[in-house]
């Protein structure tokens, strides 16, 4: 084992910036690399414009940089493509689940079937790969209901349908018109459950599971949860609504049963597992699994971590997660996403970003940014995550919004109600 590691992080969004920012403080980490990275990440790591899904490009980069001895695979697509398996075969230490375990995110149909088989509470559902059969089902179904693309769709493949016409359009977009490509070849149609949503991320080595502070995401693009779904417009942590009692129930009825179910299926999960929960009174169910740190959840949860993140990674690799004590700050974090106008639909790139002097308790995580002519410019739908750390949620929220006023670019858009609900 090396004393210090040269670490490559795969990905280029706000989540990866948060991961790299935390890793940069580790006594075990010597040098950081990131593919493709962004304008913010370049301040902490050596970046090269190689896409997270360009497996051949990543392997060629590793061949050129023989000093790299650890790889963190952060986004969903390369995990689903089996990048961890490929890197393991080439002798690299990696952080992230193998392809056979990442399927809990890459196939919603598989995830629902797993939950059904092992009695893990989730919404009732049906799975269709035939348009006519799906439409026949929708004609007699109870509304509202939810239509989900089976595969990965950047957080946008989930449509809440109030009536038959909306549901029919959603199914047609997915199965017939291939709006989400192969991800929509199969659809999951499930009952709509009322309640509030909580994201619980957890470290696991396939045997032990340690949860992080619960957070709450805001998926819709506009205030008061209106408009289309996005990858997430902001988060706060910890969630005051997710009580110790709820946490205990979820640990015994959802979290550990999921880890054991994957073990039983010979798909042992190592890395970060994300539980998207919906809670209505005493009723707690799984909405979705992710096989990685959430984005933007990571931007509000990771800044609260007191333990060395890389030490946790190594403990997971060595299956000794039960032997380390993971500590968290008592503070609260609020992350507000600044997006390009038009997101999650069509938007322009390349606008210069003017960043003023931000307060000391602000962490600015870059997501869709690039450097052009020595200036930081917009380069994506979600551009920046403004994270404020304070002793309570209200102070953190006020601080985040105060500092957003110091950041400007053409057509900037952000929700004004993050942290209220």
C-alpha atoms as one frame of an Amber mdcrd trajectory, in Angstrom:
protein
   0.000   0.000   0.000   1.194   3.466  -0.900   1.711   6.098   1.788   0.309
   8.786  -0.453  -1.867   8.421  -3.493  -2.167  10.144  -6.850  -5.895  10.101
  -7.466  -7.884  10.395 -10.688 -11.547  11.420 -10.340 -13.828  10.661 -13.278
 -16.503  13.304 -13.962 -16.819  17.043 -14.424 -19.758  18.377 -12.426 -20.536
  19.911  -9.064 -20.418  16.528  -7.339 -16.907  15.893  -8.642 -15.776  19.380
  -7.571 -17.085  18.640  -4.047 -15.328  15.238  -3.969 -12.037  16.763  -5.183
 -12.287  19.664  -2.714 -12.633  17.190   0.182  -9.909  14.857  -1.161  -7.531
  17.812  -1.579  -7.483  18.139   2.224  -6.540  14.489   2.809  -3.085  13.730
   4.206  -3.124  10.547   2.093  -3.618  12.337  -1.245  -0.579  13.684  -3.059
  -1.768  14.726  -6.516  -5.248  15.040  -8.043  -6.341  14.532 -11.633  -9.840
  14.893 -13.114 -11.433  13.895 -16.446 -12.926  16.026 -17.884 -13.108  18.423
 -14.908 -14.332  22.021 -15.151 -13.086  25.571 -14.533 -13.376  25.245 -10.748
 -11.767  21.815 -10.551  -8.693  23.034 -12.500  -7.719  25.037  -9.388  -7.286
  21.774  -7.441  -6.525  19.089 -10.018  -4.883  18.521 -13.369  -7.768  18.263
 -15.882  -7.982  17.037 -19.458 -11.042  17.202 -21.694 -11.755  13.469 -21.876
 -15.419  12.554 -21.370 -16.419  10.384 -18.396 -17.893   7.888 -20.893 -14.796
   7.739 -23.135 -13.399   4.479 -21.742 -10.605   4.236 -24.333  -9.621   7.861
 -23.720  -9.519   7.296 -19.946  -7.340   4.176 -20.334  -4.987   6.036 -22.709
  -4.711   8.870 -20.154  -3.838   6.357 -17.418  -1.192   4.822 -19.694   0.369
   8.280 -20.075   0.195   9.053 -16.346   1.848   6.065 -14.682   1.921   7.878
 -11.333  -1.872   7.524 -10.861  -2.596   4.669  -8.442  -6.235   5.267  -7.445
  -9.385   6.084  -9.477 -12.723   7.415  -8.214 -15.578   6.768 -10.656 -18.194
   9.337  -9.643 -20.942   9.585 -12.340 -23.664   7.060 -13.178 -22.889   6.457
 -16.878 -19.309   5.079 -16.543 -20.432   2.982 -13.536 -23.209   1.469 -15.684
 -20.691   0.894 -18.489 -18.483  -1.163 -16.137 -15.525   1.223 -15.869 -14.752
  -0.028 -12.327 -14.563  -3.633 -13.602 -12.231  -2.602 -16.441  -9.942  -0.632
 -14.098  -9.848  -3.477 -11.563  -8.794  -5.893 -14.312  -5.918  -3.517 -15.108
  -4.808  -3.520 -11.460  -6.072  -0.087 -10.351  -7.533   0.518  -6.904 -10.921
   2.114  -7.510 -13.820   3.652  -5.653 -17.300   2.825  -6.958 -19.497  -0.231
  -7.498 -18.956  -2.750 -10.260 -21.373  -2.892 -13.185 -23.408  -5.793 -11.743
 -24.150  -3.762  -8.570 -24.581  -0.372 -10.326 -27.597  -1.949 -12.091 -29.735
  -0.801  -9.142 -29.481   2.652 -10.739 -28.983   1.815 -14.408 -32.185  -0.269
 -14.512 -35.232   0.930 -12.589 -37.018  -2.264 -13.627 -34.269  -4.347 -11.986
 -34.349  -2.181  -8.848 -38.138  -2.549  -8.512 -37.930  -6.318  -9.035 -35.195
  -6.587  -6.378 -37.311  -4.644  -3.871 -40.346  -6.800  -4.602 -38.370 -10.045
  -4.226 -36.838  -9.017  -0.868 -39.873  -7.197   0.587 -38.231  -3.775   0.611
 -41.039  -1.171   0.798 -41.631   0.655  -2.493 -44.555   1.922  -4.582 -46.680
  -0.601  -6.515 -45.655  -0.757 -10.171 -45.883  -2.444 -13.567 -43.124  -2.768
 -16.196 -43.744  -2.465 -19.959 -41.607  -2.665 -23.082 -44.619  -2.651 -25.415
 -46.358   0.673 -26.168 -49.841  -0.761 -26.781 -49.815  -2.818 -23.575 -48.681
   0.215 -21.573 -51.470   2.369 -23.032 -54.065  -0.321 -22.312 -52.892  -0.359
 -18.686 -52.974   3.460 -18.453 -56.640   3.546 -19.565 -57.735   1.769 -16.380
 -55.018   3.077 -14.019 -55.555   5.380 -11.051 -54.168   8.935 -11.349 -51.872
  10.642 -10.585 -49.188   8.085 -11.416 -45.501   8.147 -12.322 -43.912   7.073
 -15.611 -40.168   6.334 -15.453 -37.656   5.494 -18.172 -35.940   2.253 -17.144
 -32.390   3.471 -17.791 -30.272   6.530 -17.019 -31.711   9.873 -18.144 -29.821
  12.586 -16.210 -32.586  12.766 -13.610 -35.121  13.803 -16.267 -36.719  10.437
 -17.088 -39.338  10.615 -14.320 -42.721  12.125 -15.247 -45.534  12.669 -12.733
 -48.768  12.330 -14.720 -52.055  13.811 -13.478 -54.154  12.276 -16.271 -54.211
   9.741 -19.103 -53.148  12.237 -21.819 -49.945  13.213 -19.967 -49.138   9.560
 -19.240 -49.735   8.559 -22.871 -47.389  11.334 -24.058 -44.714  10.257 -21.533
 -44.867   6.616 -22.686 -44.807   7.659 -26.363 -41.803   9.956 -25.724 -39.940
   7.050 -24.138 -40.888   3.885 -26.063 -41.793   5.248 -29.528 -39.956   8.570
 -29.955 -36.820   7.452 -28.017 -36.514  10.813 -26.240 -34.119   9.136 -23.772
 -32.574   6.740 -26.302 -32.252   3.100 -25.202 -33.041   4.161 -21.605 -36.713
   4.360 -22.576 -36.983   0.953 -24.297 -38.655  -0.208 -21.108 -40.841   1.898
 -18.767 -41.848   1.528 -15.141 -45.343   2.807 -14.349 -45.840   3.173 -10.622
 -48.339   4.517  -8.147 -47.900   8.109  -7.021 -47.165   8.381  -3.297 -47.772
  11.584  -1.386 -45.224  12.728   1.167 -41.880  14.468   1.450 -38.687  13.200
  -0.156 -35.380  12.626   1.607 -32.037  11.588   0.115 -29.916   9.345   2.328
 -26.415   8.640   1.037 -24.423   5.872   2.679 -20.909   4.454   2.548 -20.821
   0.666   2.217 -18.184  -2.007   1.698 -20.852  -4.590   0.879 -21.166  -5.696
   4.520 -21.250  -2.600   6.752 -23.340   0.475   5.921 -22.766   3.967   7.388
 -25.241   6.706   6.529 -24.413  10.357   5.890 -26.556  13.269   7.166 -29.953
  13.107   5.404 -30.542  15.784   2.770 -33.487  17.102   0.774 -33.244  17.804
  -2.955 -35.419  20.109  -5.072 -35.911  18.413  -8.445 -38.296  20.767 -10.259
 -36.851  23.749 -12.089 -39.165  26.429 -10.647 -40.159  27.585  -7.146 -42.858
  25.661  -5.259 -41.852  22.469  -7.113 -43.275  23.581 -10.453 -41.977  22.898
 -13.953 -40.099  19.908 -15.380 -37.695  17.650 -13.474 -34.004  18.548 -13.486
 -30.865  16.927 -12.127 -31.538  18.926  -8.922 -31.829  22.681  -8.246 -30.556
  22.699  -4.691 -30.242  20.757  -1.445 -29.918  21.205   2.266 -28.529  18.959
   5.002 -29.259  17.640   7.492 -33.023  17.332   6.994 -34.771  18.265  10.263
 -37.856  16.329   9.102 -36.050  12.973   8.962 -36.133  11.926  12.623 -33.944
   9.418  14.492 -36.972   7.080  14.596 -37.360   7.286  10.800 -33.631   6.720
  10.371 -33.751   3.571  12.548 -36.780   2.203  10.689 -35.135   2.834   7.308
 -31.835   1.261   8.429 -33.513  -2.007   9.479 -36.209  -2.203   6.787 -34.587
  -0.584   3.746 -30.839   0.133   3.979 -29.436  -3.152   5.328 -32.025  -5.340
   3.543 -30.872  -3.745   0.247 -27.202  -4.521   0.972 -28.135  -8.096   1.944
 -30.374  -8.493  -1.121 -27.487  -7.503  -3.399 -25.211  -9.950  -1.549 -27.799
 -12.708  -2.031 -27.895 -11.923  -5.761 -24.059 -12.064  -5.950 -23.930  -8.356
  -6.756 -22.085  -7.130  -3.657 -22.096  -3.323  -3.564 -18.989  -1.307  -2.693
 -18.976   2.508  -2.729 -21.702   5.042  -2.054 -25.322   3.957  -2.287 -28.062
   6.579  -2.451 -31.556   5.925  -1.119 -34.253   8.229  -2.462 -37.030   7.891
   0.117 -40.609   9.164   0.282 -42.163   9.596   3.711 -45.838   9.967   4.567
 -46.391   9.827   8.313 -45.000   6.465   9.475 -44.889   5.141   5.921 -41.370
   5.130   4.410 -40.774   3.760   0.913 -37.961   3.696  -1.643 -38.464   5.943
  -4.666 -35.124   5.136  -6.264 -31.599   3.909  -5.741 -28.487   5.605  -7.079
 -25.098   3.904  -7.194 -23.025   6.999  -6.346 -22.906  10.347  -4.528 -25.949
  12.440  -5.436 -25.603  15.702  -7.327 -26.285  18.237  -5.779 -26.613  16.260
  -2.502 -22.833  15.797  -2.341 -22.393  19.586  -2.364 -24.364  19.958   0.883
 -23.348  16.702   2.628 -19.597  16.397   1.965 -18.714  19.831   3.440 -20.078
  18.525   6.777 -17.653  15.557   6.831 -14.934  15.810   9.501 -13.249  12.432
   8.844 -10.686  12.120   6.020 -12.720  11.020   2.959  -9.827   9.116   1.417
  -9.388   7.116   4.648 -13.044   6.101   4.257 -12.422   5.081   0.631  -9.500
   2.871   1.684 -11.545   1.316   4.512 -14.236   0.418   1.955 -11.640  -1.086
  -0.423 -10.245  -3.183   2.437 -13.690  -4.160   3.805 -13.008  -2.625   7.223
 -15.655   0.096   7.220 -16.842  -1.254  10.581 -13.445  -0.362  12.068 -13.449
   3.400  11.442 -15.366   6.164  13.170 -16.927   8.600  10.683 -17.594  12.020
  12.211 -19.786  14.859  10.966 -19.989  18.549  11.806 -22.997  19.814  13.781
 -23.423  22.597  11.197 -26.015  22.863   8.436 -25.429  23.319   4.718 -27.616
  24.795   1.990 -26.615  24.455  -1.676 -28.444  26.573  -4.269 -27.840  25.681
  -7.920 -27.371  28.508 -10.408 -28.490  27.288 -13.834 -28.538  28.525 -17.415
 -31.857  30.064 -18.473 -33.863  27.457 -20.427 -32.482  24.473 -18.484 -33.518
  21.581 -18.448 -34.535  22.352 -22.050 -32.480  24.316 -24.590 -29.944  26.831
 -23.246 -26.951  28.833 -24.465 -23.342  28.235 -23.382 -20.290  30.469 -23.320
 -21.506  33.413 -21.228 -18.785  34.983 -19.026 -19.333  34.511 -15.272 -18.566
  37.385 -12.922 -17.807  36.175  -9.385 -17.476  38.791  -6.650 -15.822  38.439
  -3.224 -17.769  35.687  -1.449 -18.139  35.296   2.318 -15.811  32.929   4.210
 -18.582  30.398   4.906 -19.343  29.966   1.180 -18.085  27.080  -0.950 -18.539
  27.621  -4.680 -18.782  24.305  -6.523 -18.476  24.529 -10.296 -20.691  22.275
 -12.424 -21.132  23.485 -16.015 -18.173  25.853 -16.375 -15.172  26.123 -18.699
 -12.266  28.492 -19.304 -12.292  30.460 -22.572  -9.831  33.291 -23.315  -8.728
  33.174 -19.648 -12.299  33.819 -18.486 -14.678  31.450 -16.678 -17.753  30.881
 -18.873 -20.990  28.893 -18.655 -20.714  25.415 -20.171 -23.791  23.470 -19.050
 -27.348  23.495 -17.747 -26.402  23.582 -14.085 -23.547  26.063 -13.829 -22.630
  26.579 -10.151 -23.601  25.309  -6.716 -23.446  27.999  -4.027 -23.073  26.156
  -0.701 -23.314  28.014   2.597 -22.282  26.466   5.932 -23.797  27.856   9.150
 -24.948  26.779  12.610 -28.581  26.469  11.505 -30.514  26.036   8.259 -32.044
  29.511   8.263 -28.631  31.210   8.561 -27.155  28.941   5.884 -30.063  29.681
   3.560 -29.812  33.453   4.070 -26.068  33.325   3.477 -26.385  31.299   0.259
 -28.907  33.750  -1.219 -26.931  36.808  -0.098 -23.856  35.491  -1.926 -25.741
  34.488  -5.076 -26.277  38.219  -5.631 -22.497  38.552  -6.047 -22.392  36.094
  -8.965 -23.650  37.114 -12.398 -23.966  35.718 -15.902 -26.496  36.282 -18.702
 -29.811  34.400 -18.213 -28.839  33.080 -14.761 -31.666  31.143 -13.147 -32.038
  29.784  -9.611 -34.858  28.771  -7.307 -35.594  31.187  -4.479 -37.151  28.638
  -2.118 -34.329  26.173  -1.408 -34.295  25.251   2.266 -37.818  26.421   3.098
 -39.685  23.117   2.908
